[in-house]
């Protein structure tokens, strides 16, 4: 017991320095944590930027697919119209008048509608990819800029709290401490 009391008495003058070292260690740990969080948020921002670019490219790819389908419809319509004219001509009917012309016009009208739908799908696909890309770019910017603020505020708060504690430990106590005599009693 006496050893503990002696150790406490020896350490007492350095209590402020020990508290300061503890606070400094805590602040360094929080700063490192903030640095790691910042790196993680930057990596998340990069990931989202890549996803944004992928969404844009996917929209363009889908638009190309729809455009290709529209062109296939157009080519099919040309083949159908050519076959209808050839059948009519082979039968001795003028392919540009009467019922052959009416059926060709109906086929062309339907093909035109399909073609238009495919073109609209292509446009929607491009706009959808761009919208997804913009959303991911915004999320990337937010992840890159605002995620480190809480960690930095916590570190600053901890540092200020530690400085305040050091200041309190440096003040003399308002109640006097009893003096313990180290002189043995003689009886």
C-alpha positions as CSV (number, residue, x, y, z in Angstrom):
1,X,0.0,0.0,0.0
2,X,2.9,2.3,0.9
3,X,4.4,1.6,-2.5
4,X,1.3,2.7,-4.3
5,X,1.1,5.9,-2.2
6,X,4.8,6.6,-3.0
7,X,4.2,6.0,-6.7
8,X,1.2,8.3,-6.7
9,X,3.2,11.0,-4.9
10,X,6.0,10.7,-7.4
11,X,3.6,10.8,-10.4
12,X,1.4,13.7,-9.0
13,X,3.6,16.5,-10.4
14,X,3.3,15.0,-13.8
15,X,-0.5,14.5,-13.9
16,X,-1.0,17.4,-16.2
17,X,1.6,16.2,-18.6
18,X,0.1,12.6,-18.5
19,X,-3.3,14.0,-19.2
20,X,-1.9,16.1,-22.1
21,X,-0.2,13.0,-23.5
22,X,-3.5,11.1,-23.3
23,X,-5.4,13.9,-25.0
24,X,-2.7,14.2,-27.7
25,X,-2.8,10.4,-28.3
26,X,-6.6,10.6,-28.6
27,X,-6.5,13.5,-31.0
28,X,-3.9,11.7,-33.1
29,X,-6.1,8.6,-33.2
30,X,-9.1,10.7,-34.2
31,X,-7.1,12.5,-36.9
32,X,-6.0,9.1,-38.3
33,X,-9.6,7.9,-38.2
34,X,-10.6,11.0,-40.1
35,X,-7.9,10.4,-42.7
36,X,-9.0,6.8,-43.2
37,X,-12.6,8.0,-43.5
38,X,-11.5,10.6,-46.1
39,X,-9.7,7.9,-48.1
40,X,-12.7,5.7,-48.0
41,X,-15.0,8.5,-49.1
42,X,-12.7,9.3,-52.0
43,X,-12.7,5.7,-53.0
44,X,-16.5,5.7,-52.8
45,X,-16.6,8.9,-54.9
46,X,-14.3,7.3,-57.5
47,X,-16.5,4.2,-57.6
48,X,-19.6,6.2,-58.1
49,X,-17.9,8.2,-60.9
50,X,-17.1,5.0,-62.7
51,X,-20.7,3.8,-62.2
52,X,-21.9,7.1,-63.6
53,X,-19.8,6.6,-66.7
54,X,-21.0,3.0,-67.0
55,X,-24.7,4.2,-66.7
56,X,-24.1,6.7,-69.5
57,X,-22.4,4.1,-71.7
58,X,-25.1,1.6,-71.0
59,X,-27.8,4.1,-72.1
60,X,-25.9,4.7,-75.3
61,X,-25.5,1.0,-75.9
62,X,-29.2,0.5,-75.4
63,X,-29.9,3.4,-77.8
64,X,-27.7,1.7,-80.4
65,X,-29.6,-1.5,-79.9
66,X,-32.9,0.2,-80.4
67,X,-31.6,2.0,-83.5
68,X,-30.4,-1.3,-84.9
69,X,-33.8,-2.8,-84.3
70,X,-35.5,0.2,-86.0
71,X,-33.2,-0.2,-89.0
72,X,-34.0,-3.9,-89.1
73,X,-37.7,-3.0,-89.2
74,X,-37.1,-0.6,-92.0
75,X,-35.1,-3.3,-94.0
76,X,-37.9,-5.8,-93.4
77,X,-40.5,-3.3,-94.7
78,X,-38.4,-2.8,-97.8
79,X,-38.3,-6.5,-98.4
80,X,-42.0,-6.9,-97.8
81,X,-42.8,-4.1,-100.1
82,X,-40.5,-5.5,-102.8
83,X,-42.1,-8.9,-102.5
84,X,-45.6,-7.4,-102.8
85,X,-44.7,-5.5,-105.9
86,X,-43.0,-8.5,-107.4
87,X,-46.1,-10.7,-106.7
88,X,-48.4,-8.1,-108.2
89,X,-46.2,-7.6,-111.3
90,X,-45.9,-11.4,-111.8
91,X,-49.7,-11.6,-111.7
92,X,-50.0,-8.9,-114.3
93,X,-51.4,-6.3,-111.9
94,X,-50.1,-2.8,-111.7
95,X,-48.4,-2.8,-108.2
96,X,-48.8,0.9,-107.8
97,X,-52.6,1.0,-108.0
98,X,-55.7,-0.6,-106.4
99,X,-55.5,-3.2,-103.7
100,X,-51.8,-4.0,-104.0
101,X,-51.0,-0.4,-103.3
102,X,-53.4,-0.3,-100.3
103,X,-51.8,-3.3,-98.6
104,X,-48.3,-1.9,-99.2
105,X,-49.4,1.4,-97.7
106,X,-50.8,-0.4,-94.6
107,X,-47.6,-2.4,-94.3
108,X,-45.6,0.8,-94.6
109,X,-47.7,2.5,-92.0
110,X,-47.2,-0.3,-89.5
111,X,-43.5,-0.5,-90.2
112,X,-43.3,3.3,-89.7
113,X,-45.0,3.1,-86.3
114,X,-42.6,0.3,-85.2
115,X,-39.7,2.3,-86.5
116,X,-40.9,5.4,-84.6
117,X,-41.3,3.4,-81.4
118,X,-37.8,2.0,-81.6
119,X,-36.4,5.5,-82.2
120,X,-38.3,6.8,-79.2
121,X,-37.0,3.9,-77.1
122,X,-33.5,4.8,-78.3
123,X,-34.0,8.4,-77.1
124,X,-35.4,7.3,-73.8
125,X,-32.5,5.0,-73.3
126,X,-30.0,7.8,-73.8
127,X,-31.9,10.1,-71.5
128,X,-32.2,7.4,-68.9
129,X,-28.5,6.7,-69.0
130,X,-27.7,10.3,-68.7
131,X,-30.1,10.8,-65.7
132,X,-28.6,7.8,-63.9
133,X,-25.1,9.1,-64.7
134,X,-26.0,12.6,-63.2
135,X,-27.4,11.0,-60.1
136,X,-24.3,9.0,-59.5
137,X,-22.1,12.0,-60.2
138,X,-23.9,14.0,-57.6
139,X,-23.7,11.1,-55.1
140,X,-20.0,10.9,-55.9
141,X,-19.5,14.6,-55.2
142,X,-21.3,14.4,-51.9
143,X,-19.4,11.3,-50.9
144,X,-16.1,13.0,-51.8
145,X,-16.7,16.3,-50.0
146,X,-18.9,15.9,-47.0
147,X,-18.1,12.6,-45.5
148,X,-15.0,13.8,-43.6
149,X,-16.6,16.7,-41.8
150,X,-18.1,14.6,-38.9
151,X,-14.7,13.0,-38.2
152,X,-12.9,16.3,-38.3
153,X,-15.5,17.9,-36.0
154,X,-15.1,15.0,-33.5
155,X,-11.3,15.4,-33.6
156,X,-11.5,19.1,-33.0
157,X,-14.1,18.7,-30.2
158,X,-11.9,16.0,-28.5
159,X,-8.8,18.3,-28.8
160,X,-10.7,21.2,-27.2
161,X,-12.1,19.0,-24.4
162,X,-8.6,17.7,-23.7
163,X,-7.1,21.2,-23.6
164,X,-9.8,22.2,-21.2
165,X,-9.1,19.2,-19.0
166,X,-5.4,20.1,-19.0
167,X,-6.2,23.6,-17.9
168,X,-8.4,22.3,-15.1
169,X,-5.7,20.0,-13.8
170,X,-3.2,22.8,-13.8
171,X,-5.3,25.0,-11.5
172,X,-4.8,24.7,-7.8
173,X,-7.5,22.9,-5.9
174,X,-10.1,25.1,-4.1
175,X,-10.0,22.8,-1.1
176,X,-6.7,22.4,0.6
177,X,-5.3,18.9,0.8
178,X,-4.3,17.6,4.2
179,X,-0.6,17.3,4.8
180,X,0.5,13.8,5.6
181,X,3.5,13.6,7.8
182,X,6.1,11.1,6.8
183,X,7.9,11.3,10.2
184,X,7.1,8.2,12.3
185,X,5.5,8.6,15.7
186,X,7.8,7.9,18.6
187,X,6.1,6.3,21.6
